[in-house]
Structure formats: structure tokens, C-alpha cells
Amino acid sequence: MRMKLPILSLALLVTLALPAQAACFAEYRASRQNPVQLAYGVAQIPGNSCSAQAASQYLQSRLSRSGWTLQNIVSTVTSNSAPANSGYTGGHYLSY
């Protein structure tokens, strides 16, 4: 019983010392036809992969539901907070 408390304390300390898992964010460009519209946006990408390919696969399906076509992934970033580009996204900041 005496040994249990120090082991549990050590386990808790190690768990708290681990870094929090950072999220993946992608900056993208998309377009829509009739009338022609262009958009720049930032989206949080779920899953463990933070690559342009993973972001592209995720965003193609999400954007197409709203009538948008993904043009390209500008960049991806792993961070504990979203990129501070909300002023340039015109309503497409973390929408998808």
C-alpha cells in the first residue's frame, strides 16, 4: 500500500509532462462557378496526418458539399492554436 502512492504520483507526473497533441490547420484556395467566386480559407484537419495530401482529401469532400471546388492547399501547420489569418478569409475561417 505504501508503494502504490509514489508509483501513482510518478505516473501522474509523467502524464502531465507529456506535451499536448497539436492540431493540424490548412490554408486553402477554393472556387465556385455561376457566378465565379474565389475563396481563401483556413480549416482544421482531423486525424494524425498533417500533410497537404491529407488536407486535400479532407477538404475536397467538405467543400464540395457547399458547391466549392478545392483549387490548392497553400500550407499546413501543426499548432496549438489556429493561424491568425482570419481577417483575410472572408467567412471561410475554420468553416470547414
C-alpha positions in Angstrom: 0.0 0.0 0.0 2.9 2.4 0.8 4.5 1.8 -2.6 1.2 2.4 -4.5 1.0 6.1 -3.8 4.5 7.0 -5.1 4.0 4.9 -8.2 0.7 6.6 -8.9 2.2 10.0 -8.3 5.0 9.3 -10.7 2.6 8.1 -13.3 0.5 11.3 -13.0 3.6 13.4 -13.2 4.8 11.7 -16.4 1.4 12.0 -17.9 1.2 15.7 -17.2 4.7 16.3 -18.5 3.8 15.0 -22.0 3.1 17.8 -24.5 -0.5 18.3 -25.6 -1.2 17.0 -29.1 -1.2 19.9 -31.5 -3.9 20.3 -34.1 -3.4 20.5 -37.9 -4.6 23.5 -39.8 -4.6 24.0 -43.6 -4.8 27.2 -45.6 -6.6 26.6 -48.9 -8.0 28.3 -52.0 -11.3 27.2 -53.5 -13.6 28.4 -56.3 -17.3 28.2 -57.2 -18.9 28.7 -60.6 -22.0 30.6 -61.7 -21.2 33.3 -60.7 -17.4 32.8 -60.4 -16.3 33.2 -56.8 -12.8 32.7 -55.3 -12.2 32.0 -51.6 -9.3 31.7 -49.3 -9.8 29.8 -46.0 -8.3 28.1 -43.0 -9.6 24.7 -41.8 -8.7 22.3 -39.0 -7.8 18.9 -40.4 -8.8 15.9 -38.3 -6.6 12.8 -37.9 -2.9 12.2 -37.2 -1.5 13.3 -40.6 -0.8 17.0 -41.2 0.2 16.8 -44.8 -1.1 18.7 -47.9 -2.4 15.3 -49.2 -4.4 14.6 -46.0 -5.7 18.2 -46.1 -6.7 17.9 -49.7 -8.6 14.7 -49.3 -10.5 16.1 -46.3 -11.3 19.5 -47.8 -12.3 18.2 -51.3 -15.3 16.4 -49.8 -16.2 19.1 -47.3 -16.1 21.9 -49.8 -18.0 20.1 -52.5 -21.0 19.8 -50.1 -21.3 23.6 -50.3 -20.6 23.8 -54.0 -17.0 24.8 -53.8 -14.1 23.2 -55.6 -10.7 23.0 -53.9 -8.0 24.6 -56.0 -5.0 24.1 -53.9 -3.6 23.8 -50.4 -1.5 26.8 -49.6 0.1 25.4 -46.5 -0.3 23.2 -43.5 0.8 23.9 -40.0 0.8 21.9 -36.7 0.0 24.2 -33.9 -1.8 24.5 -30.5 -3.9 27.4 -32.0 -5.3 28.3 -35.4 -3.3 30.5 -37.7 -4.1 34.2 -37.2 -5.3 34.8 -40.8 -9.0 35.3 -40.0 -9.0 38.8 -41.5 -8.3 37.5 -45.0 -10.6 34.6 -45.2 -13.9 36.4 -45.8 -16.0 34.0 -43.7 -14.1 30.9 -44.5 -12.1 30.8 -41.3 -12.4 27.4 -39.7 -15.7 26.9 -41.5 -14.8 23.5 -42.9 
